[in-house]
């Protein structure tokens, strides 16, 4: 099937160290905040900016999550940037 062909070309092997997760959030208040901010400010923001800021704050609070696995070892990054 077309799905299988795309999947075979997209997915990496089991040795790929990437970790993915899924999180569902109620964004009602966030969307209201974005609308208010965009009405009042010349600088426009969207959901991507909110998610990026939240991710940076989490990585700053939990530095053990800010790393990568390479050659079987965990390398923690010094900065969130």
PDB file as gemmi writes it, atoms N, CA and C in Angstrom:
CRYST1    1.000    1.000    1.000  90.00  90.00  90.00 P 1                      
ATOM      1  N   UNK A   1       0.839  -1.189   0.000  1.00  0.00           N  
ATOM      2  CA  UNK A   1       0.000   0.000   0.000  1.00  0.00           C  
ATOM      3  C   UNK A   1       0.879   1.245   0.000  1.00  0.00           C  
ATOM      4  N   UNK A   2       0.299   2.369  -0.339  1.00  0.00           N  
ATOM      5  CA  UNK A   2       1.029   3.642  -0.335  1.00  0.00           C  
ATOM      6  C   UNK A   2       1.521   3.963   1.072  1.00  0.00           C  
ATOM      7  N   UNK A   3       0.675   3.698   2.085  1.00  0.00           N  
ATOM      8  CA  UNK A   3       1.071   3.962   3.469  1.00  0.00           C  
ATOM      9  C   UNK A   3       2.347   3.205   3.818  1.00  0.00           C  
ATOM     10  N   UNK A   4       2.409   1.929   3.469  1.00  0.00           N  
ATOM     11  CA  UNK A   4       3.593   1.117   3.799  1.00  0.00           C  
ATOM     12  C   UNK A   4       4.845   1.641   3.099  1.00  0.00           C  
ATOM     13  N   UNK A   5       4.705   2.073   1.865  1.00  0.00           N  
ATOM     14  CA  UNK A   5       5.863   2.609   1.139  1.00  0.00           C  
ATOM     15  C   UNK A   5       6.362   3.887   1.803  1.00  0.00           C  
ATOM     16  N   UNK A   6       5.441   4.757   2.191  1.00  0.00           N  
ATOM     17  CA  UNK A   6       5.834   5.999   2.868  1.00  0.00           C  
ATOM     18  C   UNK A   6       6.454   5.674   4.223  1.00  0.00           C  
ATOM     19  N   UNK A   7       5.838   4.753   4.962  1.00  0.00           N  
ATOM     20  CA  UNK A   7       6.344   4.381   6.280  1.00  0.00           C  
ATOM     21  C   UNK A   7       7.751   3.809   6.190  1.00  0.00           C  
ATOM     22  N   UNK A   8       7.996   2.921   5.222  1.00  0.00           N  
ATOM     23  CA  UNK A   8       9.323   2.322   5.083  1.00  0.00           C  
ATOM     24  C   UNK A   8      10.376   3.377   4.768  1.00  0.00           C  
ATOM     25  N   UNK A   9      10.003   4.404   4.046  1.00  0.00           N  
ATOM     26  CA  UNK A   9      10.948   5.463   3.711  1.00  0.00           C  
ATOM     27  C   UNK A   9      11.097   6.499   4.791  1.00  0.00           C  
ATOM     28  N   UNK A  10      10.168   6.540   5.744  1.00  0.00           N  
ATOM     29  CA  UNK A  10      10.164   7.578   6.777  1.00  0.00           C  
ATOM     30  C   UNK A  10      10.736   7.113   8.099  1.00  0.00           C  
ATOM     31  N   UNK A  11      10.398   5.915   8.517  1.00  0.00           N  
ATOM     32  CA  UNK A  11      10.786   5.450   9.843  1.00  0.00           C  
ATOM     33  C   UNK A  11      12.220   4.977   9.848  1.00  0.00           C  
ATOM     34  N   UNK A  12      12.878   5.237  10.935  1.00  0.00           N  
ATOM     35  CA  UNK A  12      14.266   4.821  11.103  1.00  0.00           C  
ATOM     36  C   UNK A  12      14.307   3.439  11.749  1.00  0.00           C  
ATOM     37  N   UNK A  13      15.483   2.888  11.821  1.00  0.00           N  
ATOM     38  CA  UNK A  13      15.661   1.575  12.433  1.00  0.00           C  
ATOM     39  C   UNK A  13      15.488   1.664  13.945  1.00  0.00           C  
ATOM     40  N   UNK A  14      15.440   0.516  14.603  1.00  0.00           N  
ATOM     41  CA  UNK A  14      15.294   0.468  16.060  1.00  0.00           C  
ATOM     42  C   UNK A  14      16.494   1.084  16.765  1.00  0.00           C  
ATOM     43  N   UNK A  15      17.609   1.252  16.084  1.00  0.00           N  
ATOM     44  CA  UNK A  15      18.798   1.855  16.680  1.00  0.00           C  
ATOM     45  C   UNK A  15      18.702   3.381  16.726  1.00  0.00           C  
ATOM     46  N   UNK A  16      17.685   3.955  16.109  1.00  0.00           N  
ATOM     47  CA  UNK A  16      17.503   5.400  16.115  1.00  0.00           C  
ATOM     48  C   UNK A  16      17.223   5.859  17.544  1.00  0.00           C  
ATOM     49  N   UNK A  17      18.034   6.783  18.107  1.00  0.00           N  
ATOM     50  CA  UNK A  17      17.887   7.171  19.510  1.00  0.00           C  
ATOM     51  C   UNK A  17      16.794   8.207  19.763  1.00  0.00           C  
ATOM     52  N   UNK A  18      16.042   8.583  18.764  1.00  0.00           N  
ATOM     53  CA  UNK A  18      15.009   9.601  18.958  1.00  0.00           C  
ATOM     54  C   UNK A  18      13.895   9.075  19.854  1.00  0.00           C  
ATOM     55  N   UNK A  19      13.382   9.962  20.691  1.00  0.00           N  
ATOM     56  CA  UNK A  19      12.271   9.615  21.573  1.00  0.00           C  
ATOM     57  C   UNK A  19      11.145  10.586  21.283  1.00  0.00           C  
ATOM     58  N   UNK A  20       9.958  10.057  21.043  1.00  0.00           N  
ATOM     59  CA  UNK A  20       8.807  10.889  20.723  1.00  0.00           C  
ATOM     60  C   UNK A  20       7.711  10.642  21.737  1.00  0.00           C  
ATOM     61  N   UNK A  21       6.897  11.636  21.951  1.00  0.00           N  
ATOM     62  CA  UNK A  21       5.779  11.493  22.868  1.00  0.00           C  
ATOM     63  C   UNK A  21       4.567  12.222  22.326  1.00  0.00           C  
ATOM     64  N   UNK A  22       3.441  11.959  22.920  1.00  0.00           N  
ATOM     65  CA  UNK A  22       2.193  12.596  22.531  1.00  0.00           C  
ATOM     66  C   UNK A  22       1.526  13.114  23.786  1.00  0.00           C  
ATOM     67  N   UNK A  23       1.061  14.343  23.724  1.00  0.00           N  
ATOM     68  CA  UNK A  23       0.405  14.966  24.861  1.00  0.00           C  
ATOM     69  C   UNK A  23      -0.769  15.770  24.344  1.00  0.00           C  
ATOM     70  N   UNK A  24      -1.933  15.534  24.903  1.00  0.00           N  
ATOM     71  CA  UNK A  24      -3.118  16.297  24.521  1.00  0.00           C  
ATOM     72  C   UNK A  24      -3.419  17.309  25.620  1.00  0.00           C  
ATOM     73  N   UNK A  25      -3.618  18.541  25.217  1.00  0.00           N  
ATOM     74  CA  UNK A  25      -3.890  19.621  26.167  1.00  0.00           C  
ATOM     75  C   UNK A  25      -5.125  20.399  25.748  1.00  0.00           C  
ATOM     76  N   UNK A  26      -5.838  20.924  26.726  1.00  0.00           N  
ATOM     77  CA  UNK A  26      -6.946  21.829  26.450  1.00  0.00           C  
ATOM     78  C   UNK A  26      -6.341  23.208  26.199  1.00  0.00           C  
ATOM     79  N   UNK A  27      -6.444  23.700  24.979  1.00  0.00           N  
ATOM     80  CA  UNK A  27      -5.806  24.960  24.586  1.00  0.00           C  
ATOM     81  C   UNK A  27      -6.768  26.147  24.596  1.00  0.00           C  
ATOM     82  N   UNK A  28      -7.953  25.975  25.160  1.00  0.00           N  
ATOM     83  CA  UNK A  28      -8.962  27.035  25.140  1.00  0.00           C  
ATOM     84  C   UNK A  28      -8.418  28.346  25.692  1.00  0.00           C  
ATOM     85  N   UNK A  29      -7.846  28.313  26.888  1.00  0.00           N  
ATOM     86  CA  UNK A  29      -7.329  29.543  27.503  1.00  0.00           C  
ATOM     87  C   UNK A  29      -6.120  30.089  26.759  1.00  0.00           C  
ATOM     88  N   UNK A  30      -5.293  29.206  26.229  1.00  0.00           N  
ATOM     89  CA  UNK A  30      -4.123  29.644  25.457  1.00  0.00           C  
ATOM     90  C   UNK A  30      -4.562  30.377  24.197  1.00  0.00           C  
ATOM     91  N   UNK A  31      -5.562  29.844  23.496  1.00  0.00           N  
ATOM     92  CA  UNK A  31      -6.048  30.498  22.276  1.00  0.00           C  
ATOM     93  C   UNK A  31      -6.665  31.858  22.588  1.00  0.00           C  
ATOM     94  N   UNK A  32      -7.355  31.970  23.732  1.00  0.00           N  
ATOM     95  CA  UNK A  32      -7.887  33.275  24.153  1.00  0.00           C  
ATOM     96  C   UNK A  32      -6.753  34.249  24.419  1.00  0.00           C  
ATOM     97  N   UNK A  33      -5.706  33.775  25.110  1.00  0.00           N  
ATOM     98  CA  UNK A  33      -4.544  34.614  25.394  1.00  0.00           C  
ATOM     99  C   UNK A  33      -3.893  35.101  24.101  1.00  0.00           C  
ATOM    100  N   UNK A  34      -3.722  34.199  23.144  1.00  0.00           N  
ATOM    101  CA  UNK A  34      -3.107  34.559  21.866  1.00  0.00           C  
ATOM    102  C   UNK A  34      -3.948  35.619  21.152  1.00  0.00           C  
ATOM    103  N   UNK A  35      -5.254  35.429  21.119  1.00  0.00           N  
ATOM    104  CA  UNK A  35      -6.135  36.417  20.479  1.00  0.00           C  
ATOM    105  C   UNK A  35      -6.025  37.778  21.147  1.00  0.00           C  
ATOM    106  N   UNK A  36      -6.051  37.796  22.488  1.00  0.00           N  
ATOM    107  CA  UNK A  36      -5.927  39.070  23.220  1.00  0.00           C  
ATOM    108  C   UNK A  36      -4.596  39.735  22.920  1.00  0.00           C  
ATOM    109  N   UNK A  37      -3.535  38.969  23.010  1.00  0.00           N  
ATOM    110  CA  UNK A  37      -2.203  39.521  22.771  1.00  0.00           C  
ATOM    111  C   UNK A  37      -2.090  40.084  21.354  1.00  0.00           C  
ATOM    112  N   UNK A  38      -2.562  39.339  20.373  1.00  0.00           N  
ATOM    113  CA  UNK A  38      -2.442  39.776  18.982  1.00  0.00           C  
ATOM    114  C   UNK A  38      -3.291  41.009  18.685  1.00  0.00           C  
ATOM    115  N   UNK A  39      -4.388  41.184  19.412  1.00  0.00           N  
ATOM    116  CA  UNK A  39      -5.200  42.404  19.237  1.00  0.00           C  
ATOM    117  C   UNK A  39      -4.506  43.619  19.824  1.00  0.00           C  
ATOM    118  N   UNK A  40      -3.774  43.434  20.925  1.00  0.00           N  
ATOM    119  CA  UNK A  40      -3.168  44.559  21.649  1.00  0.00           C  
ATOM    120  C   UNK A  40      -1.755  44.895  21.186  1.00  0.00           C  
ATOM    121  N   UNK A  41      -1.064  43.951  20.563  1.00  0.00           N  
ATOM    122  CA  UNK A  41       0.354  44.133  20.273  1.00  0.00           C  
ATOM    123  C   UNK A  41       0.634  44.079  18.775  1.00  0.00           C  
ATOM    124  N   UNK A  42       1.697  44.766  18.383  1.00  0.00           N  
ATOM    125  CA  UNK A  42       2.145  44.686  16.994  1.00  0.00           C  
ATOM    126  C   UNK A  42       2.891  43.369  16.749  1.00  0.00           C  
ATOM    127  N   UNK A  43       3.457  42.792  17.806  1.00  0.00           N  
ATOM    128  CA  UNK A  43       4.159  41.520  17.708  1.00  0.00           C  
ATOM    129  C   UNK A  43       3.143  40.395  17.820  1.00  0.00           C  
ATOM    130  N   UNK A  44       2.982  39.634  16.762  1.00  0.00           N  
ATOM    131  CA  UNK A  44       1.998  38.561  16.725  1.00  0.00           C  
ATOM    132  C   UNK A  44       2.627  37.249  17.175  1.00  0.00           C  
ATOM    133  N   UNK A  45       1.852  36.463  17.906  1.00  0.00           N  
ATOM    134  CA  UNK A  45       2.307  35.144  18.334  1.00  0.00           C  
ATOM    135  C   UNK A  45       1.276  34.103  17.916  1.00  0.00           C  
ATOM    136  N   UNK A  46       1.694  32.862  17.942  1.00  0.00           N  
ATOM    137  CA  UNK A  46       0.803  31.757  17.618  1.00  0.00           C  
ATOM    138  C   UNK A  46       1.071  30.593  18.555  1.00  0.00           C  
ATOM    139  N   UNK A  47       0.456  29.481  18.283  1.00  0.00           N  
ATOM    140  CA  UNK A  47       0.606  28.292  19.127  1.00  0.00           C  
ATOM    141  C   UNK A  47       2.066  27.826  19.149  1.00  0.00           C  
ATOM    142  N   UNK A  48       2.767  27.923  18.028  1.00  0.00           N  
ATOM    143  CA  UNK A  48       4.165  27.472  17.978  1.00  0.00           C  
ATOM    144  C   UNK A  48       5.036  28.222  18.969  1.00  0.00           C  
ATOM    145  N   UNK A  49       4.826  29.517  19.094  1.00  0.00           N  
ATOM    146  CA  UNK A  49       5.613  30.310  20.043  1.00  0.00           C  
ATOM    147  C   UNK A  49       5.318  29.903  21.481  1.00  0.00           C  
ATOM    148  N   UNK A  50       4.062  29.632  21.779  1.00  0.00           N  
ATOM    149  CA  UNK A  50       3.684  29.203  23.130  1.00  0.00           C  
ATOM    150  C   UNK A  50       4.306  27.841  23.446  1.00  0.00           C  
ATOM    151  N   UNK A  51       4.225  26.907  22.509  1.00  0.00           N  
ATOM    152  CA  UNK A  51       4.791  25.572  22.721  1.00  0.00           C  
ATOM    153  C   UNK A  51       6.311  25.661  22.863  1.00  0.00           C  
ATOM    154  N   UNK A  52       6.956  26.487  22.047  1.00  0.00           N  
ATOM    155  CA  UNK A  52       8.409  26.663  22.144  1.00  0.00           C  
ATOM    156  C   UNK A  52       8.828  27.218  23.493  1.00  0.00           C  
ATOM    157  N   UNK A  53       8.113  28.219  23.972  1.00  0.00           N  
ATOM    158  CA  UNK A  53       8.423  28.813  25.278  1.00  0.00           C  
ATOM    159  C   UNK A  53       8.208  27.800  26.393  1.00  0.00           C  
ATOM    160  N   UNK A  54       7.108  27.055  26.340  1.00  0.00           N  
ATOM    161  CA  UNK A  54       6.820  26.042  27.362  1.00  0.00           C  
ATOM    162  C   UNK A  54       7.906  24.959  27.367  1.00  0.00           C  
ATOM    163  N   UNK A  55       8.333  24.543  26.185  1.00  0.00           N  
ATOM    164  CA  UNK A  55       9.383  23.530  26.083  1.00  0.00           C  
ATOM    165  C   UNK A  55      10.683  24.030  26.693  1.00  0.00           C  
ATOM    166  N   UNK A  56      11.042  25.278  26.402  1.00  0.00           N  
ATOM    167  CA  UNK A  56      12.266  25.858  26.966  1.00  0.00           C  
ATOM    168  C   UNK A  56      12.184  25.937  28.488  1.00  0.00           C  
ATOM    169  N   UNK A  57      11.028  26.325  29.013  1.00  0.00           N  
ATOM    170  CA  UNK A  57      10.874  26.408  30.471  1.00  0.00           C  
ATOM    171  C   UNK A  57      10.999  25.032  31.128  1.00  0.00           C  
ATOM    172  N   UNK A  58      10.413  24.018  30.508  1.00  0.00           N  
ATOM    173  CA  UNK A  58      10.508  22.654  31.051  1.00  0.00           C  
ATOM    174  C   UNK A  58      11.950  22.176  31.023  1.00  0.00           C  
ATOM    175  N   UNK A  59      12.651  22.389  29.910  1.00  0.00           N  
ATOM    176  CA  UNK A  59      14.034  21.941  29.805  1.00  0.00           C  
ATOM    177  C   UNK A  59      14.940  22.679  30.781  1.00  0.00           C  
ATOM    178  N   UNK A  60      14.616  23.921  31.085  1.00  0.00           N  
ATOM    179  CA  UNK A  60      15.395  24.678  32.073  1.00  0.00           C  
ATOM    180  C   UNK A  60      15.171  24.104  33.473  1.00  0.00           C  
ATOM    181  N   UNK A  61      13.926  23.745  33.779  1.00  0.00           N  
ATOM    182  CA  UNK A  61      13.607  23.168  35.085  1.00  0.00           C  
ATOM    183  C   UNK A  61      14.093  21.730  35.220  1.00  0.00           C  
ATOM    184  N   UNK A  62      14.109  20.989  34.126  1.00  0.00           N  
ATOM    185  CA  UNK A  62      14.477  19.569  34.147  1.00  0.00           C  
ATOM    186  C   UNK A  62      15.627  19.313  33.173  1.00  0.00           C  
ATOM    187  N   UNK A  63      16.842  19.762  33.503  1.00  0.00           N  
ATOM    188  CA  UNK A  63      17.968  19.647  32.571  1.00  0.00           C  
ATOM    189  C   UNK A  63      18.304  18.204  32.195  1.00  0.00           C  
ATOM    190  N   UNK A  64      17.888  17.233  33.013  1.00  0.00           N  
ATOM    191  CA  UNK A  64      18.171  15.831  32.681  1.00  0.00           C  
ATOM    192  C   UNK A  64      17.407  15.366  31.451  1.00  0.00           C  
ATOM    193  N   UNK A  65      16.416  16.150  31.032  1.00  0.00           N  
ATOM    194  CA  UNK A  65      15.659  15.809  29.822  1.00  0.00           C  
ATOM    195  C   UNK A  65      16.279  16.406  28.560  1.00  0.00           C  
ATOM    196  N   UNK A  66      17.242  17.296  28.729  1.00  0.00           N  
ATOM    197  CA  UNK A  66      17.830  18.013  27.608  1.00  0.00           C  
ATOM    198  C   UNK A  66      19.135  17.340  27.177  1.00  0.00           C  
ATOM    199  N   UNK A  67      19.015  16.244  26.482  1.00  0.00           N  
ATOM    200  CA  UNK A  67      20.203  15.535  26.067  1.00  0.00           C  
ATOM    201  C   UNK A  67      19.961  14.698  24.832  1.00  0.00           C  
ATOM    202  N   UNK A  68      20.981  13.959  24.461  1.00  0.00           N  
ATOM    203  CA  UNK A  68      20.860  13.063  23.327  1.00  0.00           C  
ATOM    204  C   UNK A  68      21.647  11.799  23.618  1.00  0.00           C  
ATOM    205  N   UNK A  69      21.263  10.746  22.952  1.00  0.00           N  
ATOM    206  CA  UNK A  69      21.955   9.470  23.096  1.00  0.00           C  
ATOM    207  C   UNK A  69      22.816   9.279  21.850  1.00  0.00           C  
ATOM    208  N   UNK A  70      24.091   9.040  22.076  1.00  0.00           N  
ATOM    209  CA  UNK A  70      25.019   8.871  20.961  1.00  0.00           C  
ATOM    210  C   UNK A  70      26.015   7.783  21.321  1.00  0.00           C  
ATOM    211  N   UNK A  71      26.121   6.787  20.457  1.00  0.00           N  
ATOM    212  CA  UNK A  71      27.040   5.672  20.673  1.00  0.00           C  
ATOM    213  C   UNK A  71      26.806   5.018  22.033  1.00  0.00           C  
ATOM    214  N   UNK A  72      25.544   4.915  22.424  1.00  0.00           N  
ATOM    215  CA  UNK A  72      25.190   4.219  23.663  1.00  0.00           C  
ATOM    216  C   UNK A  72      25.376   5.029  24.930  1.00  0.00           C  
ATOM    217  N   UNK A  73      25.712   6.301  24.810  1.00  0.00           N  
ATOM    218  CA  UNK A  73      25.890   7.167  25.993  1.00  0.00           C  
ATOM    219  C   UNK A  73      24.929   8.329  25.925  1.00  0.00           C  
ATOM    220  N   UNK A  74      24.573   8.854  27.088  1.00  0.00           N  
ATOM    221  CA  UNK A  74      23.712  10.036  27.166  1.00  0.00           C  
ATOM    222  C   UNK A  74      24.597  11.265  27.311  1.00  0.00           C  
ATOM    223  N   UNK A  75      24.390  12.228  26.449  1.00  0.00           N  
ATOM    224  CA  UNK A  75      25.111  13.502  26.503  1.00  0.00           C  
ATOM    225  C   UNK A  75      24.101  14.592  26.838  1.00  0.00           C  
ATOM    226  N   UNK A  76      24.265  15.212  28.006  1.00  0.00           N  
ATOM    227  CA  UNK A  76      23.376  16.287  28.417  1.00  0.00           C  
ATOM    228  C   UNK A  76      23.893  17.602  27.867  1.00  0.00           C  
ATOM    229  N   UNK A  77      22.987  18.416  27.393  1.00  0.00           N  
ATOM    230  CA  UNK A  77      23.352  19.729  26.868  1.00  0.00           C  
ATOM    231  C   UNK A  77      23.477  20.719  28.022  1.00  0.00           C  
ATOM    232  N   UNK A  78      24.374  21.688  27.860  1.00  0.00           N  
ATOM    233  CA  UNK A  78      24.601  22.702  28.895  1.00  0.00           C  
ATOM    234  C   UNK A  78      23.597  23.826  28.839  1.00  0.00           C  
ATOM    235  N   UNK A  79      22.996  24.055  27.658  1.00  0.00           N  
ATOM    236  CA  UNK A  79      22.131  25.215  27.461  1.00  0.00           C  
ATOM    237  C   UNK A  79      20.788  24.802  26.875  1.00  0.00           C  
ATOM    238  N   UNK A  80      19.813  25.664  27.069  1.00  0.00           N  
ATOM    239  CA  UNK A  80      18.527  25.540  26.404  1.00  0.00           C  
ATOM    240  C   UNK A  80      18.478  26.697  25.412  1.00  0.00           C  
ATOM    241  N   UNK A  81      18.687  26.399  24.146  1.00  0.00           N  
ATOM    242  CA  UNK A  81      18.663  27.464  23.133  1.00  0.00           C  
ATOM    243  C   UNK A  81      18.168  26.944  21.805  1.00  0.00           C  
TER     244      UNK A  81                                                      
END                                                                             
